[in-house]
Every structure is written in C-alpha cells, then in structure tokens.
Amino acid sequence: MAKLILALCLAALATLAHSKEAAPAADDPALEARMVRITSELRCLVCQNQTIADSHASLAVDLRNQVRDMLQRGQSDQQIIDYMTARYGDFVLYRPPLKSSTVLLWVGPAVMLVAGLATLILVLRRRSRMAPEHFDPDEPEAAEDPHLS
C-alpha cells in the first residue's frame, strides 16, 4: 500500500514539474514588441529603479495590460506616453523632459558630486595644516611592545 501511495505521489510531482512555455500575451508579435518598447520607457511607480516592463509588481502588470489595451485600440506610442504622464506626472518617465520642475533631476547629481569633491578638498587641506599632536598616536606594533614578548 505504501508503495502505491509513493508511486502516485511521484506521478503527481512529475506532472506538476512538467512546465509549458508561456503563451504570448498578445496575438500580434508586433503589438507586443511595441508594448515592451513603450513600457521600457516608463518607470514602475512602486519599485525602485525598474521599468514597467521589468517589474513584477501588480501595478506594473496592470499598467502593461493597460498599455496593451491602448495599443489594440489604435493609440500611438506618444498618445500612451502622454496619457501616462498626465496621470502619473513626469516621474513615470525614465527620461523626464528638462523643465523647471525637473531641473533638479538633471543637475542634482552633478551638484552633489561637485559639493562632495569640494568638501573632500577642504577637509584634506585642513588636515594637512594641523600639527601632529592633534592626531591620535599610532598603536605600537606587537614586535616592538616588550610586554607582549
């Protein structure tokens, strides 16, 4: 009896382990390629630094399906991007346009880099001018310490 149960369990596992290739979400490969191209330009709103095309979050799946539906209705790529931007703002774009509300996104990293380098230079100059007694003394080496021998 135990062998029969074991054989049935193994048969069930073998059936479950047999995987199938995922069916394409759209019948038209060109439409699917357009959907991937558009969603690769849109940022996932709940993930960190992932596109809607790459994300597995439920919102990203919903947005991919929405883009697919809009494409099936005949909307252009720019109409879809404009709709997403109007609904979610410039944050949804991976390459937001340069305007007054997004200027910090474009120049912020350069400003932070320059500020960091300037701070580093100032600290190093101040340290080079300090007298040696302002620094903690080095610990003696184990070979030089007579108490450790």
N, C-alpha and C positions, 0 to 999 in steps of 0.2 A: 504494500500500500504506500509506503514512504517513497519507494522508487517511482511510483506512478505520479505522486504529487510533485516530486522533484523534476520529473520529465515534463510535466505540464508547466511548471514554473519556468524552466529553461526555454520551452517553446514560446511562452508568453514574452519572456525577455528578448528572445531573438526577433519576435515580431515587432516589439516596441523599438528595438535597436535599429531596425531597417529604416533608414531615412529616405525621404524623397527630396528631389530638388524643388525649391520654392517656385511656385508659379509666378510669372511676371504680374505686377500689379496692374499693368495696362496692356491691352491687346496690341497697341501700336508701339513698337520699339522707339520710333522717332519721338513720339509724345513723351515716353518715359525718359528718354535722353534729355529732352527739353526740361522736364520736371526736375531732373537731377542737376542740370546746369543752373536753373533758377534757384533751387533750394541750397545749392553750394555757395551762393552769394548772400544768403540770409542767415543771420545769427540765431541760434537757439536761445530763446528767452529765459529758459530755466537752467541751462547747462553753462559751464564755464568754458568759453572759447571753443565752442563746437558749432558747426553749421547745422541747419535743419536736416540736411541730407545725411549727416554723420550721426546725429543724436538718436537715441532710443527712448527718449522721454515721451510720455503720452502726448504732450502738447506738440512736440515736433512731428510725431506721427500724424496728428490731426492737421497740422499745417501742411505737411506733404500731401495729404489727401485733398485738402482744400486747393492747393496749387494744381494738383492733377485735375480736379473738377473744373477749375477755371480754364485750364488748357483745353479740356474737352468741350467747353462752351465756346471756344474760339478766341479767347482773350490773348492779347500779345504778351510777350515777356515783360515789356515796360509797363503795361497796364497792371500786371500782377505785382510787380515790384512797387509801383506807385500805391496800389491798394494796401500792401503790407506796411509801407512806410507811413501812409495816412493813419493806419490803425494802430501801429506799434511805435511809431517815431523812427528817427534816424538810427537809433540804437540797433534796430533789426538788421541794418546793412553792415556787411563786413568792411566795406569801403565807403564810409559816410561822406557826403559832399562837404567841401570846405566852405563853411559859413560861420557867422558869429556864434551860433550855439554849439558848433562842433570844433571850433578853433583849438580848444584845449586838448582834444583828442589828437590833433595833428602836431601841435608844438609842445605839448606837455612832456613827452618823453625826452625831447632834446633839451628842454629847460631843466628837467630833473638831472640829466646827465651832466650838463654844464655846472649846475649847482653842486652836485656831488664832487666833481673834479676840483672846483674852486675850494670847497671845504677841505678836501684832502690836501691840497697845496698849502692852505693856511695852517692846518694842523702840523704838517711836516716842517714848515718854516719855523713855527713857534717852538717845536721840539728841538730843532737844530740850534736854536739860540739859548736854550735852557742850560743851566750849569749841571754838571754830572751829579751833584748832591740832591737834585730834585727827583732823581730816579731811584727806584728800589735797587739795592745791591744784588748782584748775582749770587746765587747759592753756590757754595764751594762744591767742587767735584768730589766724588766719593774717594778717589785715589789720593787727593790732597788732604782729606779730613783725617787727622790722626786718631780720632775717637772711633772711627769705623774699622780700623785695622785690627 
